[in-house]
Amino acid sequence: MLVNLTDAVAEALNRPFHALLMEMVYRGLDHFTVAHHRGRADDPITYLAADAEGLGIIKRQCKNRGAATELLYVIIHGKP
């Protein structure tokens, strides 16, 4: 069920499934439950997608991704 919910949120955000953190979708359900009981939310998919960044659902992009790959190459293969 959690996989299906994460997939639905990813679809609502027009992002691939692997760009979301399933754990954070699960944690976001607690926030949705509180909002639902207060009458502020009806649909968990819409709620989670609306505040995906604030809830930490979207994975962050690594800024120095190229540097890490280059360092790994040096470690495995030696200096080019």
N, C-alpha and C positions, 0 to 999 in steps of 0.2 A: 504494500500500500504506500509506503514511503517513497519507493522508487517511482511509482505512478504519479504521486503528488509532485515530486521533484521534476519529473518530465513535463508535467502540466505547467508548472511555474516557468521552466525553461522555454516552453512553447509560448507562453504569454509574454516573455521577455525577448523573444526572437533570438535566443542564444542556444548553443549546443548544450546537451545534458552535462557533458564533462566540464563545462564552465561554471557549474554551480556546486556548492558544498551541501551534500545531503544532510550532514549533521546540523548545519545551520537552518535548513528547512525544518528539520525536526524541532530544534529549539524555538524557531519562529512560531510553531504551533501553540506554544504557551502564550506568546504575545497575542496571537489571534484569539485564543480562548478568552482572555481577559477583555479584549476589545469586543468580542461577540456578546459576552455577558453584560457589557455596558451599553450594548445596542449600537456600537460604532462600526461593526463589520458583520457581513453575512456570508461571504464566500472566502474560504481560505486561500484559494489560488490568487484571486484579485488582491487580497490583503498582502500576501507575501510578495507578490510581484510589484506592488506599489512602493514598498519600502525595502526592496531587495538589497540595496547598498547599505542602508542603515542597519539592517538585520545581519549583515555579513554573509548573505547567501551567495553573492557573486564572488568567485575567486579573484584575488588580486593578481595583476600581471607583475611578473618579476622584472625589475628595471634592468638589471645587469645580466640578462639571460645569455647574451653572447659571450661575455667575459667568463662565465661559469663553464660554458662549452669549450672555450679556448683553453682554459686551465685544465680541464679534464683531458683534452687532447695531449697537452704537454705531459701530464702525469702518466698517461698510458703509453704514449709513443715516444716520448723524449722530445727534445727540441727539434722543430721542423727545419 
